[in-house]
Amino acid sequence: MSDSSQNSRRHSAPVVDGPGKAASRAMLRAVGFTDADFKKPQVGIASTWSMVTPCNSHINELAEFARDGADAGGGKGVIFNTITISDGIANGTEGMKYSLVSREVIADSIETVAGCEGFDGLVAIGGCDKNMPGCLMGLARLNRPSVFVYGGTIMPGKGHTDIVSVFEAMGAHSRGDIDLIELKNIEETAIPGPGSCGGMYTANTMASAIEALGMSLPGSSAQNAISQEKRDDCKAAGEAVLALLADDIKPSDIMTREAFENAITVTIALGGSTNAVLHLIGMARTIGVELTLADFTEIGKRVPVLADLRPSGHYMMSELVAIGGIQPLMKMLLDAGLLNGNCLTVTGKTLEENLAEVAPYPAEPPIIAPLGNPIKAESHLRMLYGNLAPEGAVAKITGKEGTRFSGSARVFGSEEEAQARINDGTVVAGDVVVIRYEGPKGGPGMREMLTPTSAIMGRGLGNDVALITDGRFSGGSHGFVVGHVSPEAFDGGPLALVENGDIITIDAEADTIEVDLSDEELMRRREAWKQPEPRYTRGVLAKYARLVSSASTGAVTDQE
């Protein structure tokens, strides 16, 4: 056997080679291995297929195309599964506490299976908010030649609707603007089939960021879930892993500091989700790259928002797909000196080489603004600091909400409590809704606040009410919202000390978030504060709460 062949089998060879591994081979023969297969590099295909959610309900088929690609490239593809959960289903319930937790479980499971079975390379296919960064974190930990594939975007529902349309219709119904028949009609038609939520919500944000990072093949982030392009993408990914094995190109060679800067740049240009901050920091920490909230601020000073995509804009991802996806946008950013073109990618080429032949968008597409006339001159992702968030908080301010809000605190100790008071009219114009004890430890699990933010929008209060939380937001949330407030309330962060009626001011130009209290008053309240009892003492949520880091450092459980 040649040295290059042995090098490409450095993990599988100890599992299957020689007389002492006859038992291993016997087990693998039962799942389809032949004599010839034992001499090939093994490529694990991590599938997030599940009937839990439309985001992932088609990925079993995509995994088979990826396996076929690995086989065609000279390897032996082996499909295995990891979990996924559905934010869209769980939002507003206790079950949502498992959402961010699932990111860690997915990373753990990919590491566990590949580490145990001795896969030489990997393809990971994800299609929902947490399984995508979870896949990348698992690949980063293993640091074996790998490619990530996005499962693809959903098509719009009837009347250009999507999942956020349903959440906002719920708010409109609670206000009495639409009846049950109208609500049911939106419910029945907004989700027409497989694929990830259709706006520039967290799934499409993370897919785009991962492609910009260099860990997906060009175009992977902007393909419809049910399309020949997506099937071809999966097959090509399987083949690409064999090329990466031959050249010994690993995630650590691709996921560099400069590559993460590219991912942040594309996220900002697309008007992406606040969750990208949490996930990119978590992914960077996993691969050993230093990335902080300050990096988002610095990059945001020079990168404009260019995409008119939901939730703050008008268009859906499928409409961006139709005009060329994100590749022409990346070419535009590269030509303007806003991307690092020398970053290596999973093609084995640099980003600049990948983009060399990319054609521009059709003349003046309404979805993507020109650099000279952006939707917003600086980033919509604002890292806020102040006496309410000494370690930082994350806001998504597009400018449509204004850039400054000052109002009276209306404090709630859980999402459910806040939701009830929004629905019954207790929350009124001029309020700053404070939802605390929903952080990584306090929730535990840092729930998304899509249900209350959608209820605020549905009740017509989007421009008149702000919401701050130590939880986080769905990519579908919009309005004057601030999340990831750190330190979180459960750890005695200042959010725990706010009382009804306190005046809170959010300034997205000065990047501050302050409560109008003296240091002496905050100290007095801190001395009187007592940490609540943990909501869970056993099981995965309790384990997560004991291990998880602050939101400002990515809410990771795998810490040095």
Steps between C-alpha positions, in 0.01 A plus 500: 500500500631845405582762760231731361239225524607421854488869595146529366404201719679608817181466709329202334809281458542435875134391509492258204853396397668171587401161648434657837213705356305211349213563741476863390491396136238235573271765648552731203437224245152475645430863406631465145880519505696286255867404495571796273325743736739421784783648294316830442487812717179503701284812475238548769183670378346676800130535421265716704198337337186499711125516461504749788514801270468590129850648519644149515231269365676454163857461622487118496491519119776762493719279718475223243624735227793600723581133560487432126739791446745362756483158334551650153804685630667180610388486861243302695211713621330406826181683601425563865247722672503768761206674663317817414227698671255755361513857625189585300300233683650549846502883509308640794505172694720336761630276222686793347751475785641197320571693179844647566582192707449295184791681332733349759337156480541501120867596524552233767326232294694569178827496694393183680399299193791608280750460783374151579460368146820643358365703211777664300287786370150632544207663327248663734158600368298746706180688441392680814624765740695296756600193303706713260740655754480171690629320192783751455601471864510122471711520183731752667557277801589202280709711259482244220443592133137607490232681301174648629189490282196720558168321457354794313226758537126450497276658235260781595149418614178635355501879486879517553467365854736306726525382860540855634176590322329240719652633823401856412151386400466354850572847640255659259232253608561575868444868420182417310624605156442161338257221583566130555421415138766743373750371757434140397540585132848646566584201720404255225685667212811674636723188508460329161767227529855409599775752560623751753302812592489728198632840611846607606425334830757296692514198265564700184730732694714214625503326162629819340755557778630143470540534123687828552711323761609258228350184649231450231536468127422820304125549468399256773335767714268625227316202355142392541458194722319305231710554191747323275757761599481389861533132408803584286647703787478198729663266249777752436559537875557126535753510218667811640583326829719253312691788338544661841630169635750475215630849577461463880291818526322514835251740662783669690655595166173662388338634817760771562463843656478659153234250393285588802535866405360404158209320665419807712524728195253294297265467798487879534457563127204261497336655809538168682381370834635596843550127559795518262690687772449219749570223251803648326666572834419144612638351177814713521568399861462136400765522227728715718447841339459807721176677405310750717206737491747781426585338167139533387510867593825570315399315185155658518649848470613432143239252374154620388169316497414430136229233497129584516406167654251402767438549786578871474489506119266374233651203319557133576807282450339317208484832316870562565569147374322590175745784424821316589510458878782648706790439259454829307466682833827348621669596172376858552636504855831347391548757223434775756772364727254385766582127485827314554548332163800288598302275737508130414165326441370144468552516123874498569510847345492842660185707529633736235558210261148368563349840420715582196240404238186598693272725296333804659132512587252603232497880465395664826308213663263634767617239750864616519582870526819637340794574726465867417140513622465243779192429707708588806851642488620304804412171660151430633659274763586728790707391799370706792671565833403689813392456859238245386746297293860536622605198288289604204164441335396449138238704316370482145424858401425551132417868543132450425439483875701817560836492671406607852229389741437616855214367706369360822597147602229237518672200656421131459674194639422272205392502138158357586428780748597764245296337224187497712536868587564597137190314391271647767605859430706558815801590285439841346679752283809643670583179687835326498407136552764326713502119482762361736613165641493366144879495447721198434503401868182662624258362239686282470559496126461865394162474329418702189239771551325469163157456657504822708670706228247376245217577742634855538510541122160339460347741752638795307757599763814431298608864493379583852636221721854373552590157638821400678595157630784276608342249264536532126292554188391305201637622171135579429474753783499866412423824676703678768643190666815434705612152607798309638521747792810396694563420777160333513252558781550154651865586562401825668543715192346849517191381312404318822488834684258688272160590646174606337512868409877533472595702194703305245669661201629311197722697262605316185722786384698530823465119543382530859231348718448671834255503788462840667625392841803608698780256581397531864141397426614207290728391784215527751280282284780252439549452873131416535490266198497123543575255222192296406501124539596320178194411295649156425721288724524180291523412134647670196377850587658485846824364354502777238443770764798373700734499198395790277698820454363852472317605184779752440742209453269290280304304765722197446536197727835384363733735687867482591 
